[in-house]
Amino acid sequence: MNSPAGADAGRPPAWFSAALATEPWEGLTTVEGTDIAYRAWGEPADRGIVLVHGGAAHSRWWDHIGPMLANGWRVVALDLSGHGDSGRRDSYTLDAWGREVLAVVADAGITTPPTVIGHSMGGLVTLRLASLVGSRIAGAVAIDSPVRDLTPEDRAARQQRAFGPLRVYPTRQAAVARFHPVPDQPVIPYIRDHVAATSIRPVEGGWTWKFDPGIFAREQFTPELLTRLDCRVALFRAEYGIVTPQLSEVMYDRLGRVAPVVEIPAAGHHVMLDQPIALVAALRTLVSDWDHSLPGTPPGPGAGTGA
């Protein structure tokens, strides 16, 4: 898997530096007694995009993505409870996380149903939200989200290979040096460095990760929960990710064979860490099409998934 062109080995390219230089508006709202933090780019508008991170991740994974989607859109990335700078709960569910998404939409000044885009576990949150209140969102996009199988983060936690009791590192540098995505994969160094630096918090005795290990004790999303939705839906898969073509076909069938399946070439599971430009291009194309077309009807017999 190759990195996008335009960066020297140790120097980020102009597009990345420009994205990080775009200052977001930082917000905080309370949902069912827990503070939920979020970041927003673009002016409050009647067109909104919400970015939902994966398990043990946080909103800052989208820092270089959000500004590139904000042309004419209000783009919001939130920290789900138990993640990032949001508060913790005694227990976590996909349904509660979905309600957090809706609350952030309202608090951020998005006045019409938004398009919700989720990665990995965030895609499961997105699909669950769409199945419950599809009429309140314009579209749902799941990026390499394995309906039926455990996400790699869930599997690693249950097998006690990662995400156990939080270790405290003596220095910030020591914590950052231990960062790697799960599942591990080649990533662009300057993006890894930014995400790693925003994934830790100071505690007594040093530094530790921001997520709550309790997030992995939630229920699983199964294909039985996936039905045709009352909103547009699209499925993205990474060429070298965890959603196989066969699983994509199962999800496509469950959704009534109306959801395009889009493959991001040369990408691993953590698409925003290794193929961000391809991801942005695909998302821009999708939301532009949805913004200028009417919802379609199911394809005829024999139709397959999109490219």
Secondary structure in CASP SS format (residue, H / E / C, confidence):
PFRMAT SS
TARGET T0000
AUTHOR 0000-0000-0000
METHOD secondary structure of the structure
MODEL  1
M C 1.00
N C 1.00
S C 1.00
P C 1.00
A C 1.00
G C 1.00
A C 1.00
D E 1.00
A C 1.00
G C 1.00
R E 1.00
P C 1.00
P C 1.00
A H 1.00
W H 1.00
F H 1.00
S H 1.00
A H 1.00
A H 1.00
L H 1.00
A H 1.00
T C 1.00
E C 1.00
P C 1.00
W E 1.00
E E 1.00
G E 1.00
L E 1.00
T E 1.00
T E 1.00
V E 1.00
E C 1.00
G C 1.00
T E 1.00
D E 1.00
I E 1.00
A E 1.00
Y E 1.00
R E 1.00
A E 1.00
W E 1.00
G C 1.00
E C 1.00
P C 1.00
A C 1.00
D C 1.00
R C 1.00
G E 1.00
I E 1.00
V E 1.00
L E 1.00
V E 1.00
H C 1.00
G C 1.00
G C 1.00
A C 1.00
A C 1.00
H C 1.00
S H 1.00
R H 1.00
W H 1.00
W H 1.00
D C 1.00
H C 1.00
I C 1.00
G H 1.00
P H 1.00
M H 1.00
L H 1.00
A C 1.00
N C 1.00
G C 1.00
W C 1.00
R E 1.00
V E 1.00
V E 1.00
A E 1.00
L E 1.00
D C 1.00
L C 1.00
S C 1.00
G C 1.00
H C 1.00
G C 1.00
D C 1.00
S C 1.00
G C 1.00
R C 1.00
R C 1.00
D C 1.00
S C 1.00
Y C 1.00
T C 1.00
L H 1.00
D H 1.00
A H 1.00
W H 1.00
G H 1.00
R H 1.00
E H 1.00
V H 1.00
L H 1.00
A H 1.00
V H 1.00
V H 1.00
A H 1.00
D H 1.00
A C 1.00
G C 1.00
I C 1.00
T C 1.00
T C 1.00
P C 1.00
P C 1.00
T E 1.00
V E 1.00
I E 1.00
G E 1.00
H E 1.00
S C 1.00
M H 1.00
G H 1.00
G H 1.00
L H 1.00
V H 1.00
T H 1.00
L H 1.00
R H 1.00
L H 1.00
A H 1.00
S H 1.00
L H 1.00
V H 1.00
G H 1.00
S H 1.00
R H 1.00
I C 1.00
A C 1.00
G E 1.00
A E 1.00
V E 1.00
A E 1.00
I E 1.00
D C 1.00
S C 1.00
P C 1.00
V C 1.00
R C 1.00
D C 1.00
L C 1.00
T C 1.00
P H 1.00
E H 1.00
D H 1.00
R H 1.00
A H 1.00
A H 1.00
R H 1.00
Q C 1.00
Q C 1.00
R C 1.00
A C 1.00
F C 1.00
G C 1.00
P C 1.00
L C 1.00
R C 1.00
V C 1.00
Y E 1.00
P C 1.00
T C 1.00
R H 1.00
Q H 1.00
A H 1.00
A H 1.00
V H 1.00
A H 1.00
R C 1.00
F C 1.00
H C 1.00
P C 1.00
V C 1.00
P C 1.00
D C 1.00
Q C 1.00
P C 1.00
V C 1.00
I C 1.00
P H 1.00
Y H 1.00
I H 1.00
R H 1.00
D H 1.00
H H 1.00
V H 1.00
A H 1.00
A H 1.00
T C 1.00
S C 1.00
I E 1.00
R E 1.00
P E 1.00
V E 1.00
E C 1.00
G C 1.00
G E 1.00
W E 1.00
T E 1.00
W E 1.00
K C 1.00
F C 1.00
D C 1.00
P H 1.00
G H 1.00
I H 1.00
F H 1.00
A H 1.00
R C 1.00
E C 1.00
Q C 1.00
F C 1.00
T C 1.00
P H 1.00
E H 1.00
L H 1.00
L C 1.00
T C 1.00
R C 1.00
L C 1.00
D C 1.00
C C 1.00
R E 1.00
V E 1.00
A E 1.00
L E 1.00
F E 1.00
R E 1.00
A E 1.00
E E 1.00
Y E 1.00
G C 1.00
I C 1.00
V C 1.00
T C 1.00
P H 1.00
Q H 1.00
L H 1.00
S H 1.00
E H 1.00
V H 1.00
M H 1.00
Y H 1.00
D H 1.00
R H 1.00
L C 1.00
G C 1.00
R C 1.00
V C 1.00
A C 1.00
P C 1.00
V E 1.00
V E 1.00
E E 1.00
I E 1.00
P E 1.00
A E 1.00
A E 1.00
G E 1.00
H C 1.00
H C 1.00
V H 1.00
M H 1.00
L H 1.00
D H 1.00
Q C 1.00
P H 1.00
I H 1.00
A H 1.00
L H 1.00
V H 1.00
A H 1.00
A H 1.00
L H 1.00
R H 1.00
T H 1.00
L H 1.00
V H 1.00
S H 1.00
D H 1.00
W H 1.00
D H 1.00
H H 1.00
S C 1.00
L C 1.00
P C 1.00
G C 1.00
T C 1.00
P C 1.00
P C 1.00
G C 1.00
P C 1.00
G C 1.00
A C 1.00
G C 1.00
T C 1.00
G C 1.00
A C 1.00
END
